Amino acid sequence: MARGNRPKPGVIMVHGGFCGGWAFDAFRQPFEAAGYECLAPNLRGHGDGGKIVGVSMTDFARDIAALIEAQAEPPILIGHSMGGLVAMMAAAKAPVRALVLLAPSPPWGVAGASMEEAVSALALHALGPFWLQAVEPDYASARLYSLDRLDKAEREAAFARMTAESGRALWETLNWWLDPFMTTSVAVDRIKAPALVAVGARDMIHPPATVRQTAERLKADFRVFDGMSHWLLAEPGWDTVAKACLEWTAGHLAEAAA
């Protein structure tokens, strides 16, 4: 088969904290319509009744890296929020064709650029040793910061599907400066694939100034979507984000095949 006629690679989509593969139910549809075979797995302990207490970001990354290596050829890897950080960590362990990060949590060493990020990092400490617990989703926080652009019915439906998150993984992600093991450090020189990093202009969980730092570390293309918040996967305008990601991916695949 001629190089230019290679079949499209598969796509692996990695969900964020408190979620599951269901978060990509809408976002995957344009990719599948374009001929990509998509996988949107649940991370360990999410929605499968498995143990979540004590699960590390390293565990998540190893699981996704193993899934990447199980594919017939390197896939396109897409990650959202905390799943974006998992995707970065996995891409440093296993080869991918392209890396797309949507409002990704920053890797070790990237400092937050807003007061909201600092408050989020410290708020969990009110739970006590939350790193030893399963942390339940909080509707007030989701309504204000994550699902804020959904209407009430859509927001309640999405929140009803959310599950407990690993306190350890949250600690490693949000309080990375306290982690002597540098768990979420990403060896960016091991990521050989082109990368796109996208964020909503109104995102308060991972605002553009912080996400830009992540893009600069990866030497990635960077895109800010006006009017959008954190739930880029399904809030109004998600189809514009998906189209942009599809066009960017197709362009890089075409360059590689030329």
N, C-alpha and C positions, 0 to 999 in steps of 0.2 A: 504493500500500500504506500502511495506517495506520502511524503511527510505532510503536505498540505491537506491531505484527506483524512488525517487522523481523527478518530471519533472524539467527541467532547469528553473531557474528564468528568468524573463524578464530583459532587459538591457535598461537603460535610458542614453542617450548620450547628454551632455550639451556643446553647442558650446561656442566659445570665443567672444571677442568684435568685433563689426562691421560685424558679420557673422549671420548665421541662421542654422537651422537644416541641410541644404544642405551641410554644411561642412563635414558631416559624410557620404555622399553618397557612397564613396568608402570604408571607414573604417568599415562600418556596414556590408558589404557584407560577409566577412569571418565569422562573428558572426552569421549571419542568416543562412549561409551554415552549420554551426555547430549545428543548431537547436535552437538558441536563438531568441526570439521575441524582436525586437529592436524598441525603440521610440527615435526620435531625434527632440524634440519640438523646436519651435522658442521661445526664451526668450521674455518676455513682450516687445512690441514695435518694434520687429525685423521682418521685412518682412510682417507684417500684417496690416500696416497702422495705428497701434495704437500709442498712445502718448509715446514718449521716453524721453522728457524733464522732468527732476526731478525724474526719476525713480532711485531708490536706489539699491545697492547690496542686501540689506535686502529684497526688493521686489522680486528680482530674486530668492533668496534663499527660500523665503516662497512659491513661485510658484512651484519650483522644489520639495520642501518638501511635498506640497499638492499632487503633481503628484505621488510621492513615496507612500504616504499613500493611494492613490486611487487604487494601484495595489493589486492583490489578495494575494501576499506575497512580502516580501522585495526584491527589485531588485538589480542587479549589477548596480552601478552608475559610469559612465565614464565622465570626464570633461577635456576640453582642454583650456589652457591659462586662460583667465578670467573666463571661464566656469569651470575650475578646482577649482578656489576659490569658485565659486558659489556652486559647488558640495560638497566641504568641509563644507561650511556653512550649506547646506541642510542636509548632513549626520549627523550633530550634532543635527538636529531637528527631523529627521525621520530615522527609522532603515533601513539599507541596508545590503545585503549579502556580498558585496565586493565593494571596492572603488579603481578606477583606475584613476590616474591623469597624464595627458600628458602635459608637460611643463606648470605647473600651475602657475598662478600669486600667489605671496606669501601672506599669511595672515598677519594681523596686527602684528607688532613687528618683522617681518623678514626683515632685511635690505638688500638692493641690494648689490651685490658683484662686480659690474662693473661700469665704467664710463658711458657706454651706458644707463644703467638703470637710473642713476641720470639725464642724459640729457633728457631722455624720460619723467621723472617725472616733470621736470621743463619746457619742451618745450611747453606744452599746455597752460602755463600761458601767452604766447604771444597772445593768443586769447582773453585775458581779463578774465572776470568771466565765464570761460568755464563750471563751475559746474552748471550754470543756462541755458546751451545751449544744443542743439543736435550737436555733433561733427561729421563732415563728415570724411569718410576715406580718407587717403592721399596716392596716388599711389606711390610717391617716397619712403615713409616710408615702404609701403608694399613690394616694389621691393627690398629694401635693407635688411630688417629685418625679414619679415614674409614669403613672397612667393619667396624668393631669389633662391631657387633650382628648381623652375618650369621653363619650357621653356617659351618664350615670349607669345605664344598663350594661354597656360594654365594659365599663370599669369594674362593676361588680362581678360580671361573668369572668373576666380575666383574673381578678383577685381570688375568686372561688377556686380556681385551678392551681393557685400558688401553694407551695409546700415549704416545710421547714428547711433552713439552710445550715450548713456546717458553720458553727461558731469559729472553729479553727481556721477555716478558709476565709471567713470574713476578717478575722484578726490579721491573717497573713497579707490580705489585700489592702485593708483600710489602715492598719497600723504597722506598715512595713518597716518603719524606722525603729520599731521596738523588736524586730525579728533578727536575732544574731545569725540565723541561718540563711538570711537573704533568699527566702523561699521563692519569691516572685521575681527574682533577678532573671533577666532574659539575655542570653548570649546572642545579640542581634547579628553578629558576624556569621552565625551559623544559618541564618535565614537567607537563602539565596533567591527566593521568589520575589517578584514584584509585589508591592503592598499598596493598598488603598485604605486610608483611615478617614472615617466620616463621623460627623457629629451634628446635632441640632443646635441652632443658634440660641435656643431657649433652654438648653439642658442645664439643670442645676446640680445633677448628680455628678456628671463629668463634663464640665463646661468647656467650650472651645479652647480657652487658653491652656487648659491642662491637656486636653486631647492633642493639641498641636505639638506639645512637647513629646508625646509618644510618637507621633508621626515623624518628627525630626530625628528621634533615635533610630527609627527604622529606615530613614531616608525614603519615606513613603509619600505617595501623592496624598493630598489633604483636601477635604471637601467639607464645607459648612452648609447646612441646609436651613435657609431662612424660615422662621416661623415654627420650626419643629423643636420638640423636646426630646425626652430620653427614649420613649417607646417607638423607636424608628421602624420597628417591625410591623406595627399595625395601627399606629395613630394616623389621623388624617394626613395624607401626603406620603404614606409609606410606599405607594406604588411609584412615586417619583424617585424615591431612594433606590428601590429595587431596579428600576430602569437604568439609573445612573451606574449602579454596580454591575449590571449586566453589560452595558456598553463598555465600561472600563475593562471588564474581564475579557470580553470578546476582542477588544483591541489588543490586549497583551497576548492572548492566545494566537492571534493572527500574526503578530510580530515574531513570536517564537516559531511559528510554522513556516515563515518566509525563508 
